[in-house]
Amino acid sequence: MLRFDIAPVCSNAYRFQAAVTLAVSAIYFFTPYKWVAIILALGGLLRGFISPHKCPSYKLFEATTRKMGLAKTVNAGAKMFADKLVAIAGAIMLVTWLMGSGIGDIPAVALMIFAFIDLVSGFCAACWAYGLWYKVSGGA
């Protein structure tokens, strides 16, 4: 559902956030520093389940895009849905690493792919899926 209880968010600030997601996922996948998954899990939890406006990285990126004259606001619902997926993927990465399993590489690769697409093109696959679900479900 569209989120009118939360102020709109800056879509270009979320592109910076996609760069962070890409970098952290790459560190997880390509290095032995698997603990970095906690950054994705906690950041996604804060932005997706509480409010993007309470997240320090979002505040920094929003201020940066505003100063650059690139602020473009959108409804927070789709971006928060994307962040929920990041939180879940980050949690899976963290838990599977703690269990000694390599399964966490799967969500890491998925995050790298989708974050890269968002970063270079501005296309957010999770936001698209959220919008499609919203239309198909009749806006419920």
Backbone as CSV, one residue per row, in Angstrom:
resi,resn,N_x,N_y,N_z,CA_x,CA_y,CA_z,C_x,C_y,C_z
1,MET,0.844,-1.176,0.000,0.000,0.000,0.000,0.885,1.234,0.000
2,LEU,0.379,2.273,-0.543,1.119,3.526,-0.502,1.202,3.984,0.944
3,ARG,2.335,4.569,1.282,2.560,4.995,2.665,2.405,6.507,2.761
4,PHE,1.264,6.941,3.294,1.045,8.366,3.489,1.311,8.765,4.936
5,ASP,1.584,7.756,5.779,1.902,8.030,7.168,3.388,8.357,7.348
6,ILE,4.180,8.158,6.292,5.616,8.454,6.321,5.885,9.453,5.197
7,ALA,6.671,10.459,5.503,6.991,11.479,4.495,7.643,10.840,3.279
8,PRO,7.431,11.422,2.108,8.083,10.896,0.903,9.603,10.837,1.081
9,VAL,10.223,9.969,0.303,11.676,9.796,0.365,12.303,10.245,-0.951
10,CYS,13.586,10.511,-0.914,14.324,10.940,-2.084,14.820,9.706,-2.851
11,SER,14.339,9.519,-4.070,14.739,8.340,-4.839,16.223,8.366,-5.188
12,ASN,16.795,9.539,-5.392,18.222,9.610,-5.694,19.080,9.302,-4.471
13,ALA,18.587,9.608,-3.285,19.294,9.208,-2.066,19.312,7.686,-1.970
14,TYR,18.254,7.066,-2.445,18.204,5.611,-2.449,19.169,5.012,-3.470
15,ARG,19.520,5.751,-4.486,20.550,5.259,-5.414,21.903,5.210,-4.720
16,PHE,22.182,6.190,-3.847,23.392,6.124,-3.027,23.318,4.907,-2.103
17,GLN,22.128,4.666,-1.562,21.947,3.513,-0.687,22.189,2.222,-1.462
18,ALA,21.812,2.206,-2.738,22.078,1.038,-3.579,23.585,0.813,-3.725
19,ALA,24.355,1.894,-3.783,25.815,1.772,-3.857,26.361,1.122,-2.594
20,VAL,25.800,1.486,-1.447,26.224,0.885,-0.185,25.856,-0.599,-0.175
21,THR,24.651,-0.922,-0.607,24.215,-2.315,-0.661,25.118,-3.124,-1.589
22,LEU,25.447,-2.555,-2.735,26.346,-3.225,-3.675,27.713,-3.456,-3.039
23,ALA,28.263,-2.440,-2.413,29.595,-2.551,-1.800,29.610,-3.573,-0.669
24,VAL,28.629,-3.513,0.204,28.588,-4.434,1.344,28.374,-5.873,0.853
25,SER,27.505,-6.057,-0.117,27.274,-7.398,-0.663,28.532,-7.937,-1.328
26,ALA,29.261,-7.074,-2.027,30.509,-7.499,-2.670,31.566,-7.862,-1.625
27,ILE,31.642,-7.078,-0.559,32.581,-7.407,0.520,32.227,-8.769,1.112
28,TYR,30.949,-8.991,1.337,30.489,-10.275,1.875,30.877,-11.419,0.943
29,PHE,30.629,-11.242,-0.336,30.821,-12.326,-1.303,32.285,-12.592,-1.631
30,PHE,33.069,-11.523,-1.783,34.434,-11.673,-2.279,35.525,-11.703,-1.208
31,THR,35.181,-11.435,0.034,36.197,-11.393,1.092,35.772,-12.309,2.242
32,PRO,36.659,-12.532,3.188,36.260,-13.338,4.349,35.470,-12.549,5.400
33,TYR,35.205,-11.273,5.149,34.524,-10.419,6.130,33.007,-10.550,6.017
34,LYS,32.504,-11.702,6.380,31.065,-11.987,6.257,30.227,-11.218,7.281
35,TRP,30.862,-10.762,8.349,30.138,-10.043,9.395,29.493,-8.756,8.866
36,VAL,29.943,-8.256,7.712,29.377,-7.008,7.180,27.894,-7.138,6.840
37,ALA,27.400,-8.370,6.772,25.969,-8.571,6.501,25.102,-7.884,7.548
38,ILE,25.655,-7.672,8.733,24.880,-6.994,9.785,24.528,-5.568,9.360
39,ILE,25.368,-4.957,8.537,25.084,-3.600,8.036,23.806,-3.617,7.204
40,LEU,23.679,-4.621,6.341,22.473,-4.730,5.505,21.257,-5.064,6.354
41,ALA,21.425,-6.011,7.264,20.292,-6.436,8.082,19.768,-5.290,8.946
42,LEU,20.664,-4.593,9.620,20.223,-3.508,10.507,19.741,-2.283,9.732
43,GLY,20.449,-1.931,8.654,20.025,-0.791,7.842,18.678,-1.035,7.198
44,GLY,18.501,-2.232,6.631,17.209,-2.574,6.032,16.100,-2.615,7.060
45,LEU,16.414,-3.138,8.247,15.435,-3.173,9.334,14.995,-1.760,9.719
46,LEU,15.956,-0.880,9.888,15.653,0.492,10.288,14.860,1.232,9.206
47,ARG,15.330,1.180,7.962,14.657,1.901,6.880,13.354,1.247,6.460
48,GLY,13.303,-0.084,6.454,12.129,-0.784,5.946,11.009,-0.981,6.942
49,PHE,11.365,-1.191,8.188,10.335,-1.512,9.185,10.043,-0.363,10.141
50,ILE,10.937,0.604,10.232,10.704,1.739,11.132,10.443,2.993,10.295
51,SER,11.487,3.587,9.746,11.331,4.745,8.865,12.680,5.082,8.236
52,PRO,12.702,5.335,6.933,13.954,5.751,6.305,14.491,7.044,6.920
53,HIS,13.595,7.887,7.385,13.986,9.189,7.916,14.730,9.096,9.251
54,LYS,14.765,7.913,9.843,15.499,7.705,11.092,16.875,7.085,10.840
55,CYS,17.171,6.769,9.589,18.424,6.100,9.241,19.522,7.135,8.952
56,PRO,20.658,7.042,9.647,21.739,8.015,9.429,22.249,8.057,7.985
57,SER,22.376,6.897,7.345,22.881,6.916,5.965,21.871,7.575,5.028
58,TYR,20.583,7.292,5.213,19.586,7.949,4.369,19.611,9.452,4.584
59,LYS,19.712,9.895,5.831,19.766,11.334,6.122,20.955,11.981,5.411
60,LEU,22.109,11.315,5.455,23.304,11.829,4.787,23.100,11.895,3.280
61,PHE,22.585,10.821,2.691,22.407,10.781,1.244,21.318,11.743,0.775
62,GLU,20.283,11.904,1.575,19.219,12.846,1.228,19.749,14.276,1.260
63,ALA,20.526,14.606,2.275,21.114,15.947,2.370,22.082,16.196,1.205
64,THR,22.842,15.169,0.856,23.792,15.286,-0.259,23.070,15.547,-1.571
65,THR,22.023,14.772,-1.847,21.298,14.966,-3.109,20.581,16.317,-3.133
66,ARG,20.093,16.749,-1.980,19.437,18.058,-1.914,20.438,19.160,-2.244
67,LYS,21.646,19.085,-1.654,22.675,20.109,-1.914,23.148,20.075,-3.361
68,MET,23.104,18.900,-3.983,23.506,18.765,-5.384,22.384,19.168,-6.344
69,GLY,21.202,19.433,-5.792,20.058,19.791,-6.621,19.448,18.591,-7.323
70,LEU,19.633,17.398,-6.768,19.143,16.168,-7.391,18.016,15.508,-6.610
71,ALA,17.440,16.233,-5.651,16.377,15.652,-4.831,15.143,15.390,-5.695
72,LYS,14.625,14.181,-5.583,13.417,13.787,-6.313,12.623,12.886,-5.375
73,THR,11.511,13.406,-4.862,10.768,12.642,-3.863,9.770,11.683,-4.505
74,VAL,9.616,10.545,-3.820,8.650,9.526,-4.216,7.981,9.011,-2.947
75,ASN,6.870,8.313,-3.114,6.186,7.723,-1.973,7.112,6.707,-1.305
76,ALA,7.095,6.670,-0.009,8.012,5.820,0.750,7.677,4.337,0.688
77,GLY,6.463,3.985,0.344,6.019,2.583,0.397,6.887,1.611,-0.376
78,ALA,7.147,1.901,-1.637,7.932,0.980,-2.468,9.370,0.883,-1.982
79,LYS,9.956,1.995,-1.598,11.341,1.985,-1.114,11.444,1.234,0.212
80,MET,10.431,1.366,1.053,10.438,0.639,2.315,10.280,-0.863,2.065
81,PHE,9.508,-1.227,1.059,9.386,-2.637,0.687,10.744,-3.179,0.239
82,ALA,11.451,-2.413,-0.572,12.790,-2.824,-1.017,13.719,-2.993,0.186
83,ASP,13.624,-2.082,1.137,14.461,-2.178,2.332,14.104,-3.399,3.186
84,LYS,12.843,-3.770,3.211,12.453,-4.982,3.935,13.125,-6.198,3.310
85,LEU,13.188,-6.228,1.991,13.860,-7.334,1.311,15.355,-7.334,1.618
86,VAL,15.963,-6.150,1.677,17.383,-6.049,2.043,17.593,-6.551,3.473
87,ALA,16.690,-6.192,4.373,16.803,-6.647,5.768,16.729,-8.167,5.840
88,ILE,15.809,-8.750,5.108,15.658,-10.206,5.111,16.893,-10.867,4.503
89,ALA,17.348,-10.351,3.359,18.539,-10.917,2.716,19.758,-10.779,3.623
90,GLY,19.928,-9.624,4.237,21.051,-9.413,5.150,20.994,-10.344,6.351
91,ALA,19.790,-10.556,6.865,19.633,-11.467,8.005,19.970,-12.903,7.598
92,ILE,19.526,-13.298,6.422,19.856,-14.642,5.921,21.363,-14.783,5.757
93,MET,21.992,-13.764,5.178,23.444,-13.790,4.995,24.146,-13.940,6.344
94,LEU,23.728,-13.165,7.323,24.355,-13.179,8.640,24.152,-14.517,9.350
95,VAL,22.924,-14.991,9.371,22.614,-16.239,10.077,23.311,-17.428,9.420
96,THR,23.291,-17.507,8.100,23.946,-18.640,7.447,25.459,-18.603,7.642
97,TRP,26.033,-17.410,7.685,27.468,-17.301,7.972,27.754,-17.798,9.387
98,LEU,26.938,-17.367,10.344,27.131,-17.799,11.728,26.964,-19.317,11.869
99,MET,26.148,-19.909,11.016,25.939,-21.361,11.039,27.025,-22.107,10.254
100,GLY,27.902,-21.370,9.597,28.970,-22.007,8.831,28.559,-22.462,7.447
101,SER,27.479,-21.925,6.947,26.967,-22.314,5.633,27.302,-21.249,4.591
102,GLY,27.470,-21.676,3.360,27.737,-20.750,2.268,26.482,-20.285,1.543
103,ILE,25.320,-20.673,2.035,24.053,-20.314,1.389,23.862,-18.803,1.305
104,GLY,24.452,-18.064,2.232,24.324,-16.611,2.233,24.883,-15.953,0.982
105,ASP,25.692,-16.694,0.229,26.209,-16.142,-1.023,25.089,-15.900,-2.044
106,ILE,24.024,-16.675,-1.966,22.915,-16.529,-2.925,22.242,-15.166,-2.773
107,PRO,21.777,-14.781,-1.572,21.196,-13.433,-1.464,22.228,-12.331,-1.698
108,ALA,23.498,-12.593,-1.389,24.528,-11.580,-1.648,24.644,-11.296,-3.137
109,VAL,24.642,-12.344,-3.944,24.721,-12.162,-5.404,23.458,-11.464,-5.919
110,ALA,22.292,-11.870,-5.411,21.039,-11.224,-5.835,21.065,-9.737,-5.497
111,LEU,21.518,-9.398,-4.301,21.604,-7.984,-3.921,22.599,-7.234,-4.797
112,MET,23.726,-7.861,-5.113,24.702,-7.195,-5.990,24.095,-6.899,-7.356
113,ILE,23.389,-7.860,-7.906,22.781,-7.678,-9.236,21.752,-6.557,-9.207
114,PHE,20.804,-6.642,-8.279,19.724,-5.655,-8.253,20.197,-4.277,-7.809
115,ALA,21.161,-4.220,-6.898,21.706,-2.921,-6.479,22.474,-2.277,-7.628
116,PHE,23.204,-3.075,-8.405,23.934,-2.543,-9.555,22.961,-1.968,-10.588
117,ILE,21.901,-2.705,-10.866,20.893,-2.224,-11.822,20.290,-0.909,-11.337
118,ASP,19.945,-0.837,-10.069,19.379,0.388,-9.499,20.387,1.531,-9.566
119,LEU,21.612,1.233,-9.232,22.646,2.264,-9.198,22.900,2.873,-10.576
120,VAL,22.995,2.048,-11.601,23.343,2.567,-12.921,22.146,3.060,-13.730
121,SER,20.959,2.521,-13.441,19.804,2.898,-14.271,18.690,3.596,-13.510
122,GLY,18.674,3.455,-12.188,17.584,4.016,-11.408,16.372,3.101,-11.355
123,PHE,16.462,1.907,-11.970,15.355,0.949,-11.943,15.458,0.090,-10.687
124,CYS,14.464,0.205,-9.829,14.403,-0.576,-8.597,13.435,-1.738,-8.827
125,ALA,13.983,-2.945,-8.936,13.149,-4.117,-9.223,12.135,-4.367,-8.115
126,ALA,12.534,-4.183,-6.865,11.607,-4.387,-5.752,10.485,-3.357,-5.784
127,CYS,10.822,-2.126,-6.157,9.807,-1.075,-6.256,8.824,-1.391,-7.383
128,TRP,9.365,-1.903,-8.490,8.518,-2.306,-9.620,7.579,-3.421,-9.190
129,ALA,8.102,-4.438,-8.502,7.280,-5.555,-8.042,6.218,-5.071,-7.056
130,TYR,6.594,-4.141,-6.193,5.656,-3.569,-5.225,4.523,-2.849,-5.968
131,GLY,4.887,-2.055,-6.947,3.876,-1.339,-7.729,2.957,-2.285,-8.485
132,LEU,3.519,-3.340,-9.061,2.712,-4.336,-9.772,1.751,-5.023,-8.808
133,TRP,2.251,-5.428,-7.632,1.399,-6.055,-6.640,0.284,-5.116,-6.219
134,TYR,0.615,-3.843,-6.053,-0.376,-2.845,-5.642,-1.489,-2.743,-6.683
135,LYS,-1.123,-2.746,-7.975,-2.124,-2.663,-9.039,-2.965,-3.924,-9.126
136,VAL,-2.309,-5.086,-9.053,-3.004,-6.363,-9.183,-3.952,-6.600,-8.004
137,SER,-3.530,-6.197,-6.815,-4.349,-6.434,-5.617,-5.467,-5.417,-5.478
138,GLY,-5.538,-4.465,-6.380,-6.598,-3.469,-6.315,-6.321,-2.348,-5.333
139,GLY,-5.059,-2.135,-4.991,-4.694,-1.044,-4.113,-4.934,-1.323,-2.650
140,ALA,-5.103,-2.576,-2.307,-5.346,-2.929,-0.910,-4.085,-2.966,-0.096
